[in-house]
Amino acid sequence: MISDGSGGVRFLPCGDSALTVEFGSEISPEINKRIKSFTDSVELHAVSGVLDVIPTYRSATIVYDPARISGSRLTKKLRKYLTFDDAGKAAEKIVHLLPVCYEGDFAPDIDNVIRHTGLSRDEVVSLHAGTDYLIYMLGFLPGFPYLGGLDARLHTPRLEQPRTRIEPGSVGIGGKQTGVYPLASPGGWQLIGRTPVKPYDPDREKPILYQAGEYIRFFPVTEAQYEAIASDPHYVVEVRREPS
């Protein structure tokens, strides 16, 4: 089914070289699907003058070269791609399966989550690894996914005192969200595991494993399995493609 997705969409100038296309005022899978369809179309048609396409929770920012195209002309072109085709590419669900070790030093804050939620360790792991998480957007660091769909029973406040360094691959909970730290950085999320996979690798042909609008599903591995995957240069993340 094809429907006109232009209703309620706003085009907002961001300086003289970017436009923000706002699809709504709330965070929802439905709005995110419209954004995914729109950004896929813009990239597929290689709109002249467009330098970058940046999807977020409820909008997409289009960076362009003002020497090649004006903001008003670009707005007219972009309106053509607001038509949402839920039988097309945006309807395909792409799920990246990431191994996570929820044990030992890889999970320094899992006891905090256990105390806050009243759940057992096995329940925390089972709930966290039992969901396909929608990647609403990437931000903060290259490849840091802001994920939707964390079970409400796992919601846990951030640390009162953030860490000055979090190891790459750390998986954490921050309030109602969960995510993966792709690089070493400061941070305040509760760390409950770590993946041996590199979500971001500048030497890889595709530096970031996934993109906004796709999904991540975690699955538990032991410390021995973690080390085996981390030392295997040929390990490939499994990707499932399913009907949306």
FILODO-330508 format. One record per atom (N, C-alpha, C): x, y, z; atom name; residue number from 1. Coordinates in steps of 0.05 Angstrom, whole numbers, plus 5000, padded with zeros to 4 digits. Layout:
<recs>
   east   north     up   atomo   num
      X       Y      Z      CA   NUM
...
</recs>
This chain:
<recs>
   east   north     up   atomo   num
   5017    4976   5000       N     1
   5000    5000   5000      CA     1
   5018    5025   5000       C     1
   5011    5044   4984       N     2
   5025    5069   4983      CA     2
   5007    5091   4993       C     2
   5018    5107   5012       N     3
   5002    5129   5022      CA     3
   5018    5154   5022       C     3
   5005    5177   5020       N     4
   5018    5203   5020      CA     4
   5028    5210   5048       C     4
   5054    5211   5052       N     5
   5065    5216   5078      CA     5
   5072    5246   5083       C     5
   5061    5264   5066       N     6
   5069    5292   5069      CA     6
   5054    5306   5091       C     6
   5032    5296   5101       N     7
   5017    5310   5121      CA     7
   5032    5314   5146       C     7
   5034    5339   5155       N     8
   5047    5346   5180      CA     8
   5077    5348   5179       C     8
   5089    5343   5156       N     9
   5118    5344   5153      CA     9
   5126    5374   5150       C     9
   5147    5382   5165       N    10
   5157    5409   5163      CA    10
   5186    5410   5153       C    10
   5192    5429   5136       N    11
   5219    5433   5127      CA    11
   5230    5458   5141       C    11
   5251    5454   5156       N    12
   5263    5475   5173      CA    12
   5291    5481   5164       C    12
   5298    5505   5157       N    13
   5326    5511   5149      CA    13
   5344    5510   5173       C    13
   5368    5499   5169       N    14
   5389    5498   5189      CA    14
   5414    5512   5178       C    14
   5415    5538   5182       N    15
   5436    5554   5169      CA    15
   5432    5555   5139       C    15
   5454    5557   5124       N    16
   5452    5560   5095      CA    16
   5460    5535   5080       C    16
   5463    5512   5095       N    17
   5472    5488   5081      CA    17
   5459    5463   5092       C    17
   5437    5465   5105       N    18
   5423    5441   5115      CA    18
   5393    5447   5119       C    18
   5378    5426   5116       N    19
   5349    5427   5121      CA    19
   5342    5404   5140       C    19
   5325    5410   5160       N    20
   5314    5389   5177      CA    20
   5286    5384   5168       C    20
   5280    5359   5162       N    21
   5254    5350   5154      CA    21
   5241    5337   5178       C    21
   5222    5350   5190       N    22
   5210    5341   5215      CA    22
   5184    5325   5210       C    22
   5183    5301   5219       N    23
   5160    5283   5213      CA    23
   5140    5282   5235       C    23
   5146    5292   5259       N    24
   5127    5291   5281      CA    24
   5140    5302   5306       C    24
   5125    5300   5328       N    25
   5134    5311   5353      CA    25
   5138    5290   5375       C    25
   5136    5264   5367       N    26
   5139    5243   5387      CA    26
   5158    5222   5376       C    26
   5168    5205   5394       N    27
   5185    5183   5386      CA    27
   5167    5158   5383       C    27
   5166    5147   5359       N    28
   5149    5124   5355      CA    28
   5160    5108   5331       C    28
   5156    5081   5331       N    29
   5165    5064   5309      CA    29
   5152    5073   5282       C    29
   5127    5083   5283       N    30
   5113    5091   5258      CA    30
   5127    5115   5245       C    30
   5134    5135   5262       N    31
   5148    5158   5251      CA    31
   5175    5150   5241       C    31
   5189    5133   5256       N    32
   5216    5124   5248      CA    32
   5215    5109   5221       C    32
   5194    5094   5217       N    33
   5191    5079   5191      CA    33
   5188    5099   5168       C    33
   5173    5121   5172       N    34
   5170    5141   5151      CA    34
   5197    5154   5146       C    34
   5212    5160   5167       N    35
   5238    5172   5163      CA    35
   5256    5154   5147       C    35
   5256    5128   5154       N    36
   5272    5108   5140      CA    36
   5265    5107   5111       C    36
   5239    5107   5104       N    37
   5231    5106   5076      CA    37
   5240    5131   5062       C    37
   5238    5154   5074       N    38
   5246    5180   5062      CA    38
   5276    5180   5057       C    38
   5292    5174   5078       N    39
   5321    5176   5074      CA    39
   5331    5155   5054       C    39
   5319    5131   5054       N    40
   5326    5111   5034      CA    40
   5322    5122   5006       C    40
   5299    5136   5002       N    41
   5292    5146   4975      CA    41
   5312    5168   4967       C    41
   5319    5186   4986       N    42
   5337    5208   4980      CA    42
   5365    5197   4972       C    42
   5374    5176   4987       N    43
   5400    5164   4980      CA    43
   5399    5148   4955       C    43
   5377    5134   4950       N    44
   5374    5118   4926      CA    44
   5375    5135   4901       C    44
   5362    5158   4902       N    45
   5361    5175   4878      CA    45
   5384    5195   4876       C    45
   5403    5194   4895       N    46
   5427    5210   4894      CA    46
   5420    5239   4886       C    46
   5403    5252   4902       N    47
   5394    5279   4896      CA    47
   5418    5298   4893       C    47
   5419    5312   4871       N    48
   5441    5330   4865      CA    48
   5445    5351   4887       C    48
   5469    5355   4896       N    49
   5476    5375   4916      CA    49
   5474    5365   4944       C    49
   5462    5342   4949       N    50
   5460    5331   4976      CA    50
   5487    5318   4984       C    50
   5497    5326   5007       N    51
   5523    5316   5017      CA    51
   5520    5295   5038       C    51
   5499    5296   5054       N    52
   5496    5277   5075      CA    52
   5466    5276   5084       C    52
   5458    5253   5093       N    53
   5431    5248   5102      CA    53
   5433    5237   5131       C    53
   5421    5251   5150       N    54
   5424    5244   5178      CA    54
   5397    5239   5191       C    54
   5388    5214   5194       N    55
   5363    5209   5207      CA    55
   5365    5210   5237       C    55
   5344    5220   5251       N    56
   5343    5221   5280      CA    56
   5317    5209   5289       C    56
   5310    5213   5315       N    57
   5286    5201   5326      CA    57
   5261    5208   5310       C    57
   5257    5234   5304       N    58
   5232    5243   5292      CA    58
   5237    5262   5268       C    58
   5261    5263   5258       N    59
   5267    5280   5236      CA    59
   5291    5270   5220       C    59
   5297    5283   5198       N    60
   5321    5277   5183      CA    60
   5333    5303   5174       C    60
   5359    5306   5178       N    61
   5373    5330   5169      CA    61
   5388    5324   5143       C    61
   5383    5341   5123       N    62
   5395    5338   5097      CA    62
   5416    5360   5094       C    62
   5441    5352   5092       N    63
   5463    5371   5088      CA    63
   5468    5374   5058       C    63
   5470    5399   5049       N    64
   5474    5403   5020      CA    64
   5494    5425   5014       C    64
   5502    5426   4989       N    65
   5521    5446   4979      CA    65
   5505    5469   4968       C    65
   5505    5492   4981       N    66
   5489    5515   4971      CA    66
   5499    5526   4945       C    66
   5524    5519   4938       N    67
   5534    5528   4912      CA    67
   5522    5512   4889       C    67
   5511    5489   4895       N    68
   5500    5471   4875      CA    68
   5469    5472   4874       C    68
   5457    5477   4898       N    69
   5428    5477   4899      CA    69
   5419    5495   4922       C    69
   5397    5510   4917       N    70
   5387    5527   4938      CA    70
   5369    5511   4957       C    70
   5364    5522   4981       N    71
   5347    5508   5000      CA    71
   5319    5506   4990       C    71
   5308    5526   4977       N    72
   5281    5525   4967      CA    72
   5278    5505   4945       C    72
   5298    5503   4927       N    73
   5296    5484   4905      CA    73
   5299    5455   4916       C    73
   5316    5452   4936       N    74
   5320    5426   4948      CA    74
   5294    5417   4962       C    74
   5281    5435   4975       N    75
   5256    5429   4989      CA    75
   5236    5418   4969       C    75
   5233    5430   4946       N    76
   5214    5421   4925      CA    76
   5222    5393   4916       C    76
   5248    5387   4913       N    77
   5256    5361   4904      CA    77
   5250    5340   4926       C    77
   5256    5347   4951       N    78
   5253    5328   4972      CA    78
   5224    5320   4977       C    78
   5205    5338   4971       N    79
   5177    5332   4975      CA    79
   5168    5308   4959       C    79
   5182    5302   4937       N    80
   5175    5279   4921      CA    80
   5180    5253   4935       C    80
   5197    5254   4955       N    81
   5205    5229   4969      CA    81
   5190    5225   4996       C    81
   5170    5241   5000       N    82
   5154    5238   5024      CA    82
   5133    5216   5022       C    82
   5129    5206   4998       N    83
   5109    5184   4994      CA    83
   5120    5159   5007       C    83
   5105    5148   5024       N    84
   5113    5124   5040      CA    84
   5102    5099   5027       C    84
   5120    5081   5020       N    85
   5113    5055   5008      CA    85
   5119    5033   5028       C    85
   5098    5024   5042       N    86
   5102    5004   5062      CA    86
   5105    4976   5051       C    86
   5104    4974   5024       N    87
   5109    4948   5012      CA    87
   5137    4946   5001       C    87
   5153    4967   5004       N    88
   5179    4969   4993      CA    88
   5201    4963   5013       C    88
   5224    4976   5008       N    89
   5248    4970   5024      CA    89
   5243    4976   5054       C    89
   5228    4998   5060       N    90
   5224    5005   5088      CA    90
   5209    4984   5103       C    90
   5194    4966   5089       N    91
   5179    4946   5102      CA    91
   5196    4922   5110       C    91
   5220    4920   5100       N    92
   5238    4898   5106      CA    92
   5251    4903   5133       C    92
   5251    4883   5150       N    93
   5263    4885   5177      CA    93
   5290    4872   5176       C    93
   5310    4888   5181       N    94
   5338    4879   5181      CA    94
   5348    4877   5210       C    94
   5355    4853   5219       N    95
   5363    4849   5247      CA    95
   5392    4839   5248       C    95
   5408    4854   5263       N    96
   5436    4847   5267      CA    96
   5439    4833   5294       C    96
   5450    4809   5294       N    97
   5453    4793   5318      CA    97
   5480    4796   5330       C    97
   5481    4809   5354       N    98
   5506    4816   5367      CA    98
   5510    4798   5391       C    98
   5533    4784   5393       N    99
   5538    4768   5417      CA    99
   5546    4787   5440       C    99
   5537    4780   5464       N   100
   5543    4796   5488      CA   100
   5550    4778   5511       C   100
   5572    4783   5524       N   101
   5578    4769   5549      CA   101
   5568    4785   5573       C   101
   5550    4773   5588       N   102
   5538    4787   5611      CA   102
   5552    4778   5637       C   102
   5577    4769   5635       N   103
   5590    4757   5658      CA   103
   5614    4774   5668       C   103
   5622    4770   5693       N   104
   5647    4780   5705      CA   104
   5652    4809   5700       C   104
   5677    4815   5692       N   105
   5685    4843   5689      CA   105
   5671    4856   5665       C   105
   5659    4841   5648       N   106
   5644    4852   5625      CA   106
   5618    4865   5634       C   106
   5609    4859   5658       N   107
   5583    4868   5668      CA   107
   5586    4881   5696       C   107
   5601    4903   5698       N   108
   5607    4915   5724      CA   108
   5582    4926   5738       C   108
   5561    4933   5724       N   109
   5538    4945   5737      CA   109
   5513    4927   5737       C   109
   5516    4902   5729       N   110
   5492    4886   5728      CA   110
   5479    4882   5755       C   110
   5496    4882   5777       N   111
   5484    4880   5804      CA   111
   5468    4905   5811       C   111
   5475    4928   5800       N   112
   5459    4952   5805      CA   112
   5431    4949   5792       C   112
   5431    4937   5768       N   113
   5405    4933   5754      CA   113
   5389    4912   5769       C   113
   5402    4892   5779       N   114
   5388    4871   5795      CA   114
   5375    4883   5820       C   114
   5391    4900   5834       N   115
   5380    4912   5858      CA   115
   5357    4931   5852       C   115
   5360    4947   5831       N   116
   5339    4967   5824      CA   116
   5314    4954   5815       C   116
   5316    4933   5799       N   117
   5292    4921   5786      CA   117
   5280    4899   5803       C   117
   5296    4887   5821       N   118
   5286    4864   5836      CA   118
   5286    4838   5820       C   118
   5298    4838   5797       N   119
   5299    4815   5780      CA   119
   5324    4798   5787       C   119
   5324    4773   5779       N   120
   5348    4757   5782      CA   120
   5367    4763   5759       C   120
   5392    4753   5762       N   121
   5412    4757   5741      CA   121
   5402    4744   5715       C   121
   5392    4719   5717       N   122
   5382    4705   5693      CA   122
   5359    4720   5680       C   122
   5342    4732   5696       N   123
   5319    4747   5685      CA   123
   5328    4772   5671       C   123
   5348    4786   5682       N   124
   5359    4810   5669      CA   124
   5370    4803   5642       C   124
   5386    4782   5641       N   125
   5399    4773   5616      CA   125
   5378    4764   5596       C   125
   5359    4748   5605       N   126
   5338    4738   5588      CA   126
   5321    4760   5576       C   126
   5313    4780   5592       N   127
   5297    4802   5582      CA   127
   5313    4819   5563       C   127
   5338    4825   5570       N   128
   5354    4843   5553      CA   128
   5360    4830   5526       C   128
   5365    4804   5526       N   129
   5371    4790   5502      CA   129
   5347    4779   5487       C   129
   5323    4786   5496       N   130
   5299    4775   5485      CA   130
   5283    4794   5467       C   130
   5296    4815   5457       N   131
   5281    4836   5443      CA   131
   5296    4844   5417       C   131
   5281    4849   5396       N   132
   5292    4863   5372      CA   132
   5290    4893   5377       C   132
   5313    4906   5380       N   133
   5313    4934   5387      CA   133
   5315    4951   5361       C   133
   5296    4969   5358       N   134
   5296    4987   5335      CA   134
   5318    5008   5339       C   134
   5335    5012   5319       N   135
   5355    5033   5319      CA   135
   5342    5059   5310       C   135
   5335    5076   5329       N   136
   5322    5101   5322      CA   136
   5342    5120   5309       C   136
   5366    5121   5319       N   137
   5386    5139   5308      CA   137
   5414    5131   5317       C   137
   5434    5142   5304       N   138
   5462    5139   5312      CA   138
   5472    5166   5321       C   138
   5487    5166   5343       N   139
   5497    5192   5352      CA   139
   5516    5189   5375       C   139
   5525    5211   5386       N   140
   5544    5212   5408      CA   140
   5572    5203   5400       C   140
   5574    5179   5388       N   141
   5599    5168   5377      CA   141
   5592    5154   5351       C   141
   5611    5150   5333       N   142
   5606    5136   5308      CA   142
   5596    5107   5314       C   142
   5572    5101   5306       N   143
   5562    5075   5310      CA   143
   5548    5070   5337       C   143
   5544    5091   5353       N   144
   5529    5088   5378      CA   144
   5499    5088   5372       C   144
   5486    5064   5376       N   145
   5457    5062   5369      CA   145
   5439    5070   5392       C   145
   5420    5088   5387       N   146
   5400    5094   5407      CA   146
   5376    5075   5401       C   146
   5372    5056   5419       N   147
   5354    5034   5414      CA   147
   5327    5037   5428       C   147
   5306    5030   5415       N   148
   5280    5030   5426      CA   148
   5270    5002   5431       C   148
   5254    4998   5452       N   149
   5242    4972   5458      CA   149
   5252    4959   5483       C   149
   5267    4973   5499       N   150
   5277    4961   5524      CA   150
   5253    4954   5542       C   150
   5252    4930   5552       N   151
   5230    4922   5570      CA   151
   5229    4940   5594       C   151
   5205    4949   5601       N   152
   5202    4968   5623      CA   152
   5212    4958   5649       C   152
   5213    4931   5652       N   153
   5223    4919   5677      CA   153
   5253    4924   5680       C   153
   5267    4931   5659       N   154
   5296    4935   5660      CA   154
   5304    4965   5662       C   154
   5284    4983   5662       N   155
   5291    5011   5663      CA   155
   5306    5017   5689       C   155
   5329    5029   5687       N   156
   5347    5034   5710      CA   156
   5360    5061   5706       C   156
   5360    5078   5726       N   157
   5373    5104   5723      CA   157
   5403    5102   5717       C   157
   5413    5123   5704       N   158
   5441    5124   5698      CA   158
   5457    5126   5724       C   158
   5483    5121   5722       N   159
   5501    5123   5745      CA   159
   5501    5152   5756       C   159
   5502    5155   5782       N   160
   5503    5181   5794      CA   160
   5530    5194   5787       C   160
   5551    5178   5785       N   161
   5578    5188   5779      CA   161
   5587    5174   5753       C   161
   5586    5188   5730       N   162
   5594    5175   5705      CA   162
   5624    5166   5705       C   162
   5630    5146   5689       N   163
   5657    5137   5686      CA   163
   5672    5156   5667       C   163
   5698    5157   5671       N   164
   5715    5173   5653      CA   164
   5723    5156   5629       C   164
   5721    5130   5631       N   165
   5727    5112   5608      CA   165
   5710    5088   5609       C   165
   5697    5082   5587       N   166
   5682    5058   5582      CA   166
   5695    5043   5559       C   166
   5698    5017   5563       N   167
   5712    5001   5542      CA   167
   5695    4998   5517       C   167
   5708    4997   5494       N   168
   5693    4992   5469      CA   168
   5677    4966   5470       C   168
   5653    4967   5459       N   169
   5636    4943   5459      CA   169
   5618    4940   5483       C   169
   5621    4958   5503       N   170
   5605    4956   5527      CA   170
   5576    4961   5521       C   170
   5559    4945   5533       N   171
   5530    4947   5529      CA   171
   5518    4957   5555       C   171
   5501    4978   5553       N   172
   5491    4990   5577      CA   172
   5462    4997   5576       C   172
   5452    5004   5600       N   173
   5424    5013   5603      CA   173
   5426    5041   5615       C   173
   5411    5060   5602       N   174
   5410    5087   5612      CA   174
   5381    5096   5614       C   174
   5368    5093   5637       N   175
   5340    5100   5639      CA   175
   5323    5080   5623       C   175
   5309    5090   5603       N   176
   5291    5074   5587      CA   176
   5304    5063   5562       C   176
   5330    5068   5559       N   177
   5344    5061   5534      CA   177
   5367    5041   5539       C   177
   5375    5027   5518       N   178
   5398    5010   5519      CA   178
   5414    5016   5494       C   178
   5440    5010   5495       N   179
   5457    5016   5472      CA   179
   5485    5004   5475       C   179
   5501    5008   5455       N   180
   5528    4997   5454      CA   180
   5548    5019   5450       C   180
   5569    5020   5467       N   181
   5591    5040   5463      CA   181
   5610    5028   5443       C   181
   5612    5041   5419       N   182
   5630    5029   5398      CA   182
   5659    5036   5402       C   182
   5665    5057   5418       N   183
   5692    5066   5423      CA   183
   5696    5071   5452       C   183
   5721    5072   5461       N   184
   5726    5080   5489      CA   184
   5718    5109   5492       C   184
   5703    5114   5514       N   185
   5694    5142   5519      CA   185
   5684    5144   5548       C   185
   5679    5168   5557       N   186
   5665    5172   5582      CA   186
   5636    5163   5579       C   186
   5622    5159   5601       N   187
   5594    5152   5599      CA   187
   5582    5146   5626       C   187
   5556    5148   5627       N   188
   5542    5144   5653      CA   188
   5521    5122   5653       C   188
   5521    5105   5632       N   189
   5501    5084   5632      CA   189
   5510    5060   5649       C   189
   5491    5044   5658       N   190
   5496    5020   5673      CA   190
   5506    4998   5655       C   190
   5530    4989   5658       N   191
   5542    4970   5640      CA   191
   5535    4941   5649       C   191
   5521    4927   5631       N   192
   5512    4900   5638      CA   192
   5525    4878   5621       C   192
   5541    4886   5602       N   193
   5554    4866   5585      CA   193
   5573    4879   5565       C   193
   5585    4862   5548       N   194
   5603    4873   5528      CA   194
   5602    4854   5504       C   194
   5603    4866   5480       N   195
   5604    4850   5456      CA   195
   5633    4850   5445       C   195
   5642    4827   5435       N   196
   5669    4826   5423      CA   196
   5669    4837   5394       C   196
   5646    4843   5384       N   197
   5643    4854   5357      CA   197
   5649    4884   5357       C   197
   5662    4894   5336       N   198
   5667    4922   5333      CA   198
   5644    4935   5318       C   198
   5626    4950   5331       N   199
   5604    4963   5317      CA   199
   5615    4984   5297       C   199
   5639    4996   5304       N   200
   5651    5016   5287      CA   200
   5680    5008   5282       C   200
   5688    5006   5257       N   201
   5716    5000   5250      CA   201
   5723    5017   5225       C   201
   5739    5038   5228       N   202
   5745    5056   5205      CA   202
   5760    5041   5183       C   202
   5772    5018   5189       N   203
   5786    5003   5168      CA   203
   5769    4984   5152       C   203
   5744    4982   5161       N   204
   5725    4964   5147      CA   204
   5713    4978   5124       C   204
   5705    4962   5103       N   205
   5693    4974   5079      CA   205
   5668    4990   5087       C   205
   5652    4978   5105       N   206
   5629    4991   5116      CA   206
   5635    4996   5146       C   206
   5645    5020   5153       N   207
   5655    5024   5180      CA   207
   5635    5019   5202       C   207
   5609    5026   5198       N   208
   5588    5021   5218      CA   208
   5571    4997   5210       C   208
   5568    4978   5228       N   209
   5554    4953   5221      CA   209
   5525    4956   5212       C   209
   5512    4976   5224       N   210
   5483    4979   5221      CA   210
   5476    5008   5216       C   210
   5451    5013   5211       N   211
   5442    5040   5206      CA   211
   5414    5045   5219       C   211
   5408    5070   5222       N   212
   5382    5077   5233      CA   212
   5359    5064   5218       C   212
   5339    5055   5232       N   213
   5316    5041   5219      CA   213
   5319    5011   5219       C   213
   5343    5001   5224       N   214
   5347    4972   5226      CA   214
   5344    4964   5256       C   214
   5351    4938   5261       N   215
   5347    4928   5288      CA   215
   5372    4914   5298       C   215
   5375    4913   5324       N   216
   5396    4897   5338      CA   216
   5383    4878   5357       C   216
   5392    4853   5357       N   217
   5384    4834   5377      CA   217
   5409    4822   5390       C   217
   5410    4822   5416       N   218
   5433    4812   5430      CA   218
   5429    4783   5437       C   218
   5450    4767   5438       N   219
   5448    4740   5448      CA   219
   5472    4734   5466       C   219
   5467    4720   5488       N   220
   5487    4715   5509      CA   220
   5509    4696   5499       C   220
   5534    4702   5507       N   221
   5556    4684   5503      CA   221
   5572    4683   5529       C   221
   5588    4661   5532       N   222
   5605    4658   5556      CA   222
   5630    4675   5552       C   222
   5646    4677   5573       N   223
   5671    4691   5571      CA   223
   5690    4677   5551       C   223
   5690    4651   5551       N   224
   5706    4636   5532      CA   224
   5697    4641   5503       C   224
   5671    4641   5499       N   225
   5661    4647   5472      CA   225
   5667    4675   5464       C   225
   5665    4694   5483       N   226
   5673    4722   5477      CA   226
   5701    4723   5467       C   226
   5720    4711   5481       N   227
   5748    4712   5473      CA   227
   5753    4699   5446       C   227
   5738    4677   5441       N   228
   5741    4664   5415      CA   228
   5732    4681   5392       C   228
   5709    4695   5396       N   229
   5699    4713   5375      CA   229
   5718    4737   5372       C   229
   5727    4748   5394       N   230
   5745    4771   5393      CA   230
   5771    4766   5378       C   230
   5780    4741   5380       N   231
   5806    4734   5367      CA   231
   5802    4723   5339       C   231
   5778    4721   5330       N   232
   5772    4710   5303      CA   232
   5769    4732   5283       C   232
   5789    4736   5265       N   233
   5787    4758   5246      CA   233
   5766    4753   5224       C   233
   5756    4729   5223       N   234
   5736    4722   5202      CA   234
   5707    4721   5213       C   234
   5704    4728   5238       N   235
   5677    4727   5249      CA   235
   5659    4747   5235       C   235
   5636    4738   5227       N   236
   5617    4756   5213      CA   236
   5591    4756   5228       C   236
   5581    4780   5234       N   237
   5556    4784   5248      CA   237
   5533    4773   5231       C   237
   5516    4756   5242       N   238
   5493    4746   5227      CA   238
   5472    4768   5224       C   238
   5461    4770   5200       N   239
   5441    4790   5194      CA   239
   5416    4775   5183       C   239
   5394    4780   5197       N   240
   5369    4767   5188      CA   240
   5351    4788   5174       C   240
   5339    4780   5152       N   241
   5320    4797   5138      CA   241
   5293    4785   5139       C   241
   5274    4800   5151       N   242
   5248    4789   5156      CA   242
   5227    4809   5146       C   242
   5202    4800   5141       N   243
   5180    4819   5135      CA   243
   5176    4836   5160       C   243
   5170    4862   5155       N   244
   5166    4881   5177      CA   244
   5139    4875   5190       C   244
</recs>
